[in-house]
Structure formats: structure tokens, C-alpha cells
Amino acid sequence: MADPVPERRPAAARLAEYLTDSSFLAQWTAAAGYLPTRPAALEGWSNGVLKTVFSPITTSAQARPSTDLLASQGPVLKEAVLKMLKRESPPQDAAQVAADRLAAPQSR
């Protein structure tokens, strides 16, 4: 742990273990209305319908993309989505334009 006071490091480690424990995460996420960060925490939910609905999501979820990736590709994807939502472009066309723009820097 990164605590500057060595005597507090064991307590900080215990807190980190507690906060990442599947039982705690199951209770906390269910009460807060958030998806759990791991499938084992979802197993602790009492609502069977929600467990069934969210199970595929928790097993296929990905970490948030890096800031560099978001900065470089985010604006292109945002523009494509907005064009579709505003009905300025059919989905296929907006997707193709975005794909072409994203591929262009790689071909240099």
C-alpha cells in the first residue's frame, strides 16, 4: 500500500481487501443500483431477474479505454453517432465515414 505511514499500511490493506470482497460488492452494488465490477459479486444479488439480465454484461464488460484512445477516436465516433441520431446520415454511411477517418492515420 502507498500510505506514507508504515504503521497504517496493514489497515489500508485490510480496507482494500474488504472493499473488493465479492460479498461486500454484492451488497453495495445492489443497494446503490450499480453493476458489480466482477461476476462473483453479481452472484450475491437476491434479485434473480436482474442477475439473469446483467450476467452477460458483467462477463463481457471491458475496462474504460485509455485517455489517448478516447482523445484520438472519441471525436470521430461522437460525430458519427450524432449524425445518425440527428438523421443527417444513415447508420451505414456514418459508420463507413468514421471507419475511413480512423483508418487514415494508420495508413501513413
N, C-alpha and C positions, 0 to 999 in steps of 0.2 A: 504494500500500500504506500501511497505517496505522502502520508501525513508527516510533517516535519518533526513531530514529537514522537520519538521511538516508542514511548510507553503507550501511546494511543493506537499504534498500528494493529495490535491484536483485536481491539474493539472494532476498529474500522473494518478489518477483515471479516469479523463475525457479522457486522451490519451488512456488508456486501453479500455475504452468503445468505443471510436471511431475506434480503430484498430480491434475490434471484432464485429463491427456492420455489419450486413449482406450486406447492400448497399456498404459499403467500400470494404468488402471482395469480393463482386461480381466484382466490377471494377478492383480491384488489381489483383485477381487471373486470370481473363480473359486477362488482359494486360500482365501479367507475364507468362502466359501459364501453370499455376499450377491448380491442382484440388482444389476446395474450401474445407475448413475444416468442413463445415456444408452444408446440403442440401439447406437451405434457401438462402445461397449465390449463389448457382448454379442457382436458380430461376431468379436471376438478370442478368444472361448472355443473350446476344442478339442472339447468335447463337443457334437456335433451334435444329439443328442436334447434336451438341456437348452436349447440355442439355440432349437430349434423350439418347445418348450413355453413358454419365457419371452419370446420375441419379442413376442407380442401384449401381454403385460403391460408391457414396457418402453416400448412405443409409446403405451400408453393411460394410463400412471401419471400421477397428479396430485400436486402438492405437498401437504404436510400443511395442513389448514385452519388459519386464524388462531386464536389463543388465544381471541379474543372469540367466534368462531363455535363453537368447541368448548365454551366455557363456557355459551353460551346454548342450544345444540341438543344437545350431548352427553348431558346427563342424560335428556332426553326419549327420545332414541334408545336409550340404555342400558336404560332402564326397559322399553321395548318389546321389545328383544331378550331381556332376562331373562325377561319374561312368556312369550315364545314358547319359550325353552329350558326353562323350568320347566313348560311345558304348562299354564300358567294362562290362556292366551289363544291362539286360533287366529291364525296369521300375519296374515291379512287384517284381523282386528279390532284387533290390536296396531298394525299399520301405520296403520289409519284413525284410531285414538286419537292416535297420535304426530303424524300429519299435521294433525289438528284442533288439537292443542295448539301445534304450531309455527306454524300459520296464525293463531291467535288474536291474538298480539301485533301482527301486521301489519295487522289489521282495525281497530285503534284509531285 
